[in-house]
Amino acid sequence: MEKDQLTQLYERYGEETYWYSLSLTKNREQAQELVSDAFFRLMTALDELTEEQVKFWLLRLIKNRFYDQQRYQNRWQKWFRLNGDKTDSSPATPLETLLADETKQQLYRGIEQLSANDRELLLLHYFNDWPVTDIASFLDLTYPQAKTRLYRARKRLKEVLEHDGFTEI
């Protein structure tokens, strides 16, 4: 793919993809990151797409990445139990903030006790927000293998945390 071709596509679809992304995220930085990520991924996929498919491919990728991020945030909120049983959006108290920080520190200590392979899987999936399909591709695994290894890594992390007296899981 030529650099000029990507520049032309960005000039054609950049503004529209940004506004679409902003409508989803309600956050300028996050919207810019989604658009940047989409055009970065477009560099590798452009040879497989026709001119007519590019715009909708970009919009679909932005939407999917946004929903991936939302699932990631929801997963960690449950994991850390930051909101407890609250249904309102009141700010966290200093005690809640302190407990959340302590919980994160315990989690990091638990991850450090795992093997390098387990650590890599958990960090890629939960901290870098990689979907299992990307992890599988990156580690030269099949999707079921990656999913199984991630499940086992989570299970081992849970065992380590329970052994260390961590009861928030």
VEXDREN-2710 file (C-alpha; in Angstrom, 1 decimal):
% VEXDREN-2710
k/r/px/py/pz
1/MET/0.0/0.0/0.0
2/GLU/1.2/3.4/-0.8
3/LYS/1.5/6.2/1.7
4/ASP/-0.3/8.6/-0.7
5/GLN/-3.2/6.2/-0.9
6/LEU/-3.6/6.1/2.9
7/THR/-3.3/9.9/3.0
8/GLN/-6.0/10.2/0.5
9/LEU/-8.3/7.9/2.4
10/TYR/-7.6/9.8/5.6
11/GLU/-8.5/13.1/3.9
12/ARG/-11.7/11.5/2.6
13/TYR/-12.8/9.6/5.7
14/GLY/-10.8/11.1/8.6
15/GLU/-13.3/13.7/9.7
16/GLU/-16.4/11.4/9.3
17/THR/-14.7/8.6/11.3
18/TYR/-13.7/11.1/14.0
19/TRP/-17.2/12.5/14.4
20/TYR/-18.6/9.0/14.5
21/SER/-16.0/7.9/17.1
22/LEU/-16.7/11.1/19.1
23/SER/-20.5/10.3/19.1
24/LEU/-19.7/6.9/20.6
25/THR/-17.0/7.9/23.2
26/LYS/-18.1/11.4/24.1
27/ASN/-14.3/12.0/24.7
28/ARG/-12.0/13.7/22.2
29/GLU/-8.8/11.8/23.2
30/GLN/-10.5/8.4/23.1
31/ALA/-12.1/9.3/19.7
32/GLN/-8.8/10.3/18.2
33/GLU/-7.2/7.1/19.5
34/LEU/-9.9/5.0/17.9
35/VAL/-9.6/6.8/14.6
36/SER/-5.8/6.5/14.7
37/ASP/-6.0/2.8/15.5
38/ALA/-8.5/2.2/12.7
39/PHE/-6.3/3.9/10.1
40/PHE/-3.2/2.1/11.4
41/ARG/-5.1/-1.3/11.0
42/LEU/-6.3/-0.1/7.6
43/MET/-2.7/-0.2/6.4
44/THR/-2.6/-4.0/6.6
45/ALA/-6.1/-4.6/5.4
46/LEU/-6.3/-2.2/2.5
47/ASP/-5.1/-4.7/-0.1
48/GLU/-8.1/-6.9/0.8
49/LEU/-10.7/-4.1/0.6
50/THR/-12.3/-2.4/-2.3
51/GLU/-12.7/1.3/-2.4
52/GLU/-16.4/1.0/-1.5
53/GLN/-15.7/-1.1/1.5
54/VAL/-13.1/1.1/3.2
55/LYS/-15.5/3.6/4.8
56/PHE/-17.8/1.0/6.4
57/TRP/-14.8/-1.2/7.4
58/LEU/-13.4/1.8/9.3
59/LEU/-16.7/2.6/11.0
60/ARG/-17.3/-1.0/11.9
61/LEU/-13.8/-1.3/13.3
62/ILE/-14.2/1.8/15.4
63/LYS/-17.5/0.6/16.8
64/ASN/-16.1/-2.8/17.6
65/ARG/-13.0/-1.4/19.3
66/PHE/-15.2/1.0/21.3
67/TYR/-17.4/-1.9/22.5
68/ASP/-14.2/-3.9/23.3
69/GLN/-13.0/-1.0/25.5
70/GLN/-16.4/-0.8/27.2
71/ARG/-16.3/-4.6/28.0
72/TYR/-12.8/-4.2/29.3
73/GLN/-13.8/-1.4/31.6
74/ASN/-16.8/-3.2/32.9
75/ARG/-14.7/-6.3/33.4
76/TRP/-12.3/-4.4/35.6
77/GLN/-15.0/-2.6/37.5
78/LYS/-16.4/-6.0/38.5
79/TRP/-12.9/-7.4/39.1
80/PHE/-12.0/-4.6/41.6
81/ARG/-15.6/-4.1/42.8
82/LEU/-15.0/-0.4/42.7
83/ASN/-18.6/0.5/42.6
84/GLY/-19.9/-2.0/45.1
85/ASP/-23.7/-2.0/45.2
86/LYS/-24.0/1.7/44.3
87/THR/-26.3/2.5/41.5
88/ASP/-25.6/6.3/41.5
89/SER/-22.5/7.9/40.0
90/SER/-21.3/9.6/43.2
91/PRO/-17.6/10.0/43.5
92/ALA/-15.6/7.5/45.4
93/THR/-14.7/8.3/49.0
94/PRO/-11.1/8.5/50.0
95/LEU/-11.5/5.1/51.7
96/GLU/-12.9/3.5/48.6
97/THR/-10.0/5.0/46.5
98/LEU/-7.5/3.7/49.0
99/LEU/-9.1/0.2/49.0
100/ALA/-9.2/0.2/45.2
101/ASP/-5.5/1.1/45.1
102/GLU/-4.6/-1.6/47.6
103/THR/-6.6/-4.1/45.6
104/LYS/-4.7/-3.2/42.4
105/GLN/-1.4/-3.6/44.2
106/GLN/-2.4/-7.1/45.5
107/LEU/-3.5/-8.0/41.9
108/TYR/-0.1/-6.8/40.5
109/ARG/1.7/-8.8/43.2
110/GLY/-0.3/-11.9/42.3
111/ILE/0.4/-11.5/38.6
112/GLU/4.1/-11.2/39.3
113/GLN/4.0/-14.6/40.9
114/LEU/2.7/-16.3/37.8
115/SER/4.8/-17.8/35.0
116/ALA/5.9/-15.6/32.1
117/ASN/3.4/-17.2/29.8
118/ASP/0.5/-16.6/32.2
119/ARG/1.6/-13.1/32.9
120/GLU/1.9/-12.3/29.2
121/LEU/-1.6/-13.6/28.5
122/LEU/-3.2/-11.7/31.3
123/LEU/-1.4/-8.5/30.6
124/LEU/-2.2/-8.6/26.9
125/HIS/-5.9/-9.3/27.5
126/TYR/-6.7/-7.2/30.5
127/PHE/-4.2/-4.4/30.6
128/ASN/-3.6/-3.9/26.8
129/ASP/-7.2/-4.7/25.9
130/TRP/-6.4/-7.3/23.3
131/PRO/-9.2/-9.6/22.1
132/VAL/-8.5/-13.3/22.3
133/THR/-8.3/-13.5/18.5
134/ASP/-5.4/-11.0/18.4
135/ILE/-3.6/-12.8/21.3
136/ALA/-4.0/-16.1/19.4
137/SER/-2.5/-14.6/16.2
138/PHE/0.3/-12.9/18.1
139/LEU/1.3/-16.1/20.0
140/ASP/0.8/-18.4/17.0
141/LEU/-2.0/-20.2/18.7
142/THR/-5.5/-21.3/17.6
143/TYR/-8.4/-19.3/19.1
144/PRO/-9.4/-22.3/21.3
145/GLN/-5.9/-22.7/22.5
146/ALA/-5.6/-19.0/23.4
147/LYS/-9.0/-19.0/25.1
148/THR/-8.1/-22.1/27.2
149/ARG/-4.7/-20.8/28.2
150/LEU/-6.2/-17.5/29.2
151/TYR/-8.8/-19.3/31.3
152/ARG/-6.1/-21.4/33.0
153/ALA/-4.0/-18.3/33.6
154/ARG/-7.0/-16.6/35.3
155/LYS/-7.6/-19.7/37.4
156/ARG/-3.9/-19.8/38.5
157/LEU/-4.1/-16.1/39.4
158/LYS/-7.2/-16.7/41.4
159/GLU/-5.4/-19.5/43.3
160/VAL/-2.4/-17.3/44.0
161/LEU/-4.6/-14.5/45.2
162/GLU/-6.6/-16.8/47.4
163/HIS/-3.4/-18.3/48.9
164/ASP/-2.2/-14.8/49.7
165/GLY/-5.5/-14.1/51.5
166/PHE/-7.0/-11.9/48.8
167/THR/-10.8/-12.3/49.2
168/GLU/-12.2/-9.7/46.7
169/ILE/-12.5/-12.2/43.8
END
